[in-house]
Amino acid sequence: MSRQESVLITGTTSGVGRALLEHYVRSGARVISVNRRRVQELEAEYPTVRFECVDVRATEAVHELVSGLAAAEELPDVFILNAGINRVDNDEVFQLATYRSVVETNLYGVLNFVEPLTQLKRGKIPRHLVAVSSMAHYVGNPYALGYTTSKQALTECFDAWSKMYVGTDLVFQRVMLGPVRTAIYTMASDFPSWMVRLKDAFSGSPEATARAISRFARTQKPRLFHPGRAVALYLGMWLCRWLIPDFFRGRKTRTGNSR
Ligand SMILES: NC(=O)c1ccc[n+]([C@@H]2O[C@H](COP(=O)([O-])OP(=O)(O)OC[C@H]3O[C@@H](n4cnc5c(N)ncnc54)[C@H](OP(=O)(O)O)[C@@H]3O)[C@@H](O)[C@H]2O)c1
């Protein structure tokens, strides 16, 4: 009899995480869902899922969760570290508190899981740690510095670990997402209309993204670019950024108070 697949997913109340939860439940996997708040309807809809109410920014709570699972020999084979936020933090003025909250979620919210997992005794089966990063890594967004820099740091860490841990039981993998039609994605309505139209044309659905991530997590590959067609969009933006000096110049001002 084949082993039942087991997965822990962070941030399953909406978007990609929710689609991942649905996908893994449908495929018969054992699922642990980690959310910062309880959602009664979600828990009622998926009675087989183990719901843990933990804010990924809370280092001690995450460590306790991981050590509890290890002690009960219930550590899943796959950790999909998906929870993330995006905020405008550098528009009229630079807002440190907003920047900090984004970095604490997107970067430390993942690293909090990595530390205890690297401290465990080597296991017999491979354990996959999948970070959900962003193609924004390559282009940046001057208005959302916390988002861009946290995803850049996350990508760099997972790149280093995917090489350092080769041949061990830990498989570090990163997903470089392009636009996916979720709550985070709709924030982009702040962008110029031509950019919104371009993003729409290159975007993917949360369901297709969940399928691609689950297939990827069964491999040993270090990185996945999804949706593939978005690579062309980001490559184009990357070129514009370097070739057009004014591409990212100037601030969006709403109150007219900026310098
Ligand atoms: N959508 C895109 O275009 C896109 C592109 C590139 C990368 N990504 C990445 O994909 C991942 C999923 O994003 P999404 O598009 O699915 O956005 P989403 O619909 O806004 O989902 C984000 C999820 O993260 C959870 N979360 C936020 N802060 C948390 C915390 N401190 N502790 C635990 N959970 C927390 C949210 O829970 P609440 O409901 O409690 O807020 C929600 O379940 C993110 O890492 C994002 O950066 C998305």
Ligand as a Chemical Component Dictionary entry (heavy atoms), coordinates in Angstrom:
data_LIG
# 
_chem_comp.id                   LIG 
_chem_comp.type                 NON-POLYMER 
_chem_comp.pdbx_formal_charge   0 
_chem_comp.three_letter_code    LIG 
# 
loop_
_chem_comp_atom.comp_id 
_chem_comp_atom.atom_id 
_chem_comp_atom.alt_atom_id 
_chem_comp_atom.type_symbol 
_chem_comp_atom.charge 
_chem_comp_atom.model_Cartn_x 
_chem_comp_atom.model_Cartn_y 
_chem_comp_atom.model_Cartn_z 
_chem_comp_atom.pdbx_ordinal 
LIG N1  N1  N 0  -1.443 36.564 -6.127 1  
LIG C1  C1  C 0  -0.341 36.945 -6.734 2  
LIG O1  O1  O 0  -0.386 37.611 -7.782 3  
LIG C2  C2  C 0  0.999  36.571 -6.143 4  
LIG C3  C3  C 0  2.156  36.832 -6.897 5  
LIG C4  C4  C 0  3.386  36.481 -6.377 6  
LIG C5  C5  C 0  3.462  35.880 -5.131 7  
LIG N2  N2  N 1  2.336  35.641 -4.400 8  
LIG C6  C6  C 0  2.453  35.020 -3.078 9  
LIG O2  O2  O 0  1.549  33.944 -2.934 10 
LIG C7  C7  C 0  1.252  33.765 -1.554 11 
LIG C8  C8  C 0  -0.254 33.623 -1.359 12 
LIG O3  O3  O 0  -0.863 34.864 -1.676 13 
LIG P1  P1  P 0  -2.334 34.996 -2.280 14 
LIG O4  O4  O 0  -2.171 35.631 -3.596 15 
LIG O5  O5  O -1 -3.041 33.712 -2.173 16 
LIG O6  O6  O 0  -2.929 36.105 -1.279 17 
LIG P2  P2  P 0  -4.172 36.096 -0.258 18 
LIG O7  O7  O 0  -5.396 35.599 -0.965 19 
LIG O8  O8  O 0  -4.193 37.449 0.320  20 
LIG O9  O9  O 0  -3.769 35.007 0.844  21 
LIG C9  C9  C 0  -2.802 35.251 1.830  22 
LIG C10 C10 C 0  -2.993 34.247 2.953  23 
LIG O10 O10 O 0  -1.944 34.452 3.937  24 
LIG C11 C11 C 0  -2.557 34.540 5.212  25 
LIG N3  N3  N 0  -1.751 35.298 6.181  26 
LIG C12 C12 C 0  -1.378 36.599 6.095  27 
LIG N4  N4  N 0  -0.666 36.942 7.183  28 
LIG C13 C13 C 0  -0.581 35.829 7.967  29 
LIG C14 C14 C 0  0.020  35.553 9.219  30 
LIG N5  N5  N 0  0.700  36.492 9.887  31 
LIG N6  N6  N 0  -0.087 34.302 9.735  32 
LIG C15 C15 C 0  -0.782 33.333 9.071  33 
LIG N7  N7  N 0  -1.380 33.543 7.880  34 
LIG C16 C16 C 0  -1.287 34.785 7.326  35 
LIG C17 C17 C 0  -3.898 35.210 4.936  36 
LIG O11 O11 O 0  -4.745 35.043 6.066  37 
LIG P3  P3  P 0  -5.863 36.163 6.488  38 
LIG O12 O12 O 0  -7.107 35.771 5.750  39 
LIG O13 O13 O 0  -5.973 35.980 7.968  40 
LIG O14 O14 O 0  -5.349 37.501 6.088  41 
LIG C18 C18 C 0  -4.322 34.410 3.700  42 
LIG O15 O15 O 0  -4.816 33.149 4.081  43 
LIG C19 C19 C 0  1.836  34.973 -0.822 44 
LIG O16 O16 O 0  3.058  34.624 -0.192 45 
LIG C20 C20 C 0  2.084  35.957 -1.950 46 
LIG O17 O17 O 0  3.110  36.873 -1.663 47 
LIG C21 C21 C 0  1.095  35.964 -4.879 48 
# 
loop_
_chem_comp_bond.comp_id 
_chem_comp_bond.atom_id_1 
_chem_comp_bond.atom_id_2 
_chem_comp_bond.value_order 
_chem_comp_bond.pdbx_ordinal 
LIG N1  C1  SING 1  
LIG C1  O1  DOUB 2  
LIG C1  C2  SING 3  
LIG C2  C3  SING 4  
LIG C2  C21 DOUB 5  
LIG C3  C4  DOUB 6  
LIG C4  C5  SING 7  
LIG C5  N2  DOUB 8  
LIG N2  C6  SING 9  
LIG N2  C21 SING 10 
LIG C6  O2  SING 11 
LIG C6  C20 SING 12 
LIG O2  C7  SING 13 
LIG C7  C8  SING 14 
LIG C7  C19 SING 15 
LIG C8  O3  SING 16 
LIG O3  P1  SING 17 
LIG P1  O4  DOUB 18 
LIG P1  O5  SING 19 
LIG P1  O6  SING 20 
LIG O6  P2  SING 21 
LIG P2  O7  DOUB 22 
LIG P2  O8  SING 23 
LIG P2  O9  SING 24 
LIG O9  C9  SING 25 
LIG C9  C10 SING 26 
LIG C10 O10 SING 27 
LIG C10 C18 SING 28 
LIG O10 C11 SING 29 
LIG C11 N3  SING 30 
LIG C11 C17 SING 31 
LIG N3  C12 SING 32 
LIG N3  C16 SING 33 
LIG C12 N4  DOUB 34 
LIG N4  C13 SING 35 
LIG C13 C14 SING 36 
LIG C13 C16 DOUB 37 
LIG C14 N5  SING 38 
LIG C14 N6  DOUB 39 
LIG N6  C15 SING 40 
LIG C15 N7  DOUB 41 
LIG N7  C16 SING 42 
LIG C17 O11 SING 43 
LIG C17 C18 SING 44 
LIG O11 P3  SING 45 
LIG P3  O12 DOUB 46 
LIG P3  O13 SING 47 
LIG P3  O14 SING 48 
LIG C18 O15 SING 49 
LIG C19 O16 SING 50 
LIG C19 C20 SING 51 
LIG C20 O17 SING 52 
# 
